[in-house]
Amino acid sequence: MDHQIDLGEGEYVFVPMRVVPNEDGSEILFTLFRQPDMTDEKFEADMRWVARDMVALKSLLQSQNQNQQNYA
């Protein structure tokens, strides 16, 4: 699930992301690289953004799993 984020003007940030099996579920491994010359504040803001996205993804996947169980 590796992807790139377009920063504009031909600049991209590589974001490695993996999904690995873990018992009856999966784990998502997300790596956030600190960019050169990035301030502490900007990096912390990026970490909060990623954390919100991961919480939203977990909620979405759990609700889909629950819906599948309801139809089984």
VOVEXDO-561598 format. One record per residue (C-alpha): residue number from 0; residue in one letter; x, y negated, z negated. Coordinates in steps of 0.5 Angstrom, whole numbers. Example, Ala and Ser with C-alpha at 12.3 -4.5 7.8 and 13.67 -1.06 7.14 Angstrom:
<tordo 0; 'A'; <25; 9; -16>>;
<tordo 1; 'S'; <27; 2; -14>>;
//
This chain:
<tordo 0; 'M'; <0; 0; 0>>;
<tordo 1; 'D'; <6; -5; 1>>;
<tordo 2; 'H'; <4; -11; 4>>;
<tordo 3; 'Q'; <6; -18; 5>>;
<tordo 4; 'I'; <4; -25; 3>>;
<tordo 5; 'D'; <4; -30; 8>>;
<tordo 6; 'L'; <7; -37; 5>>;
<tordo 7; 'G'; <6; -41; 11>>;
<tordo 8; 'E'; <11; -44; 16>>;
<tordo 9; 'G'; <14; -37; 18>>;
<tordo 10; 'E'; <15; -35; 10>>;
<tordo 11; 'Y'; <13; -28; 7>>;
<tordo 12; 'V'; <14; -25; 1>>;
<tordo 13; 'F'; <14; -17; 1>>;
<tordo 14; 'V'; <10; -14; -5>>;
<tordo 15; 'P'; <11; -6; -6>>;
<tordo 16; 'M'; <5; -3; -8>>;
<tordo 17; 'R'; <4; 5; -10>>;
<tordo 18; 'V'; <-2; 9; -12>>;
<tordo 19; 'V'; <0; 16; -15>>;
<tordo 20; 'P'; <-4; 21; -18>>;
<tordo 21; 'N'; <-5; 22; -25>>;
<tordo 22; 'E'; <-9; 28; -28>>;
<tordo 23; 'D'; <-16; 27; -26>>;
<tordo 24; 'G'; <-14; 19; -23>>;
<tordo 25; 'S'; <-9; 15; -21>>;
<tordo 26; 'E'; <-4; 10; -23>>;
<tordo 27; 'I'; <-3; 4; -19>>;
<tordo 28; 'L'; <5; 1; -19>>;
<tordo 29; 'F'; <5; -6; -17>>;
<tordo 30; 'T'; <12; -10; -17>>;
<tordo 31; 'L'; <12; -17; -17>>;
<tordo 32; 'F'; <19; -20; -15>>;
<tordo 33; 'R'; <21; -27; -18>>;
<tordo 34; 'Q'; <22; -31; -12>>;
<tordo 35; 'P'; <29; -36; -11>>;
<tordo 36; 'D'; <28; -42; -15>>;
<tordo 37; 'M'; <21; -40; -18>>;
<tordo 38; 'T'; <20; -44; -24>>;
<tordo 39; 'D'; <18; -40; -31>>;
<tordo 40; 'E'; <11; -43; -30>>;
<tordo 41; 'K'; <10; -41; -23>>;
<tordo 42; 'F'; <12; -34; -24>>;
<tordo 43; 'E'; <8; -34; -30>>;
<tordo 44; 'A'; <2; -36; -26>>;
<tordo 45; 'D'; <3; -31; -21>>;
<tordo 46; 'M'; <3; -26; -26>>;
<tordo 47; 'R'; <-3; -28; -29>>;
<tordo 48; 'W'; <-6; -28; -22>>;
<tordo 49; 'V'; <-4; -21; -21>>;
<tordo 50; 'A'; <-7; -19; -28>>;
<tordo 51; 'R'; <-13; -21; -26>>;
<tordo 52; 'D'; <-13; -18; -19>>;
<tordo 53; 'M'; <-11; -11; -22>>;
<tordo 54; 'V'; <-17; -12; -27>>;
<tordo 55; 'A'; <-22; -13; -22>>;
<tordo 56; 'L'; <-19; -7; -18>>;
<tordo 57; 'K'; <-20; -3; -24>>;
<tordo 58; 'S'; <-27; -5; -25>>;
<tordo 59; 'L'; <-29; -4; -18>>;
<tordo 60; 'L'; <-26; 3; -17>>;
<tordo 61; 'Q'; <-29; 5; -24>>;
<tordo 62; 'S'; <-36; 3; -22>>;
<tordo 63; 'Q'; <-35; 6; -15>>;
<tordo 64; 'N'; <-33; 13; -19>>;
<tordo 65; 'Q'; <-39; 12; -23>>;
<tordo 66; 'N'; <-44; 11; -17>>;
<tordo 67; 'Q'; <-41; 17; -14>>;
<tordo 68; 'Q'; <-42; 21; -21>>;
<tordo 69; 'N'; <-49; 19; -21>>;
<tordo 70; 'Y'; <-51; 22; -14>>;
<tordo 71; 'A'; <-47; 28; -15>>;
//
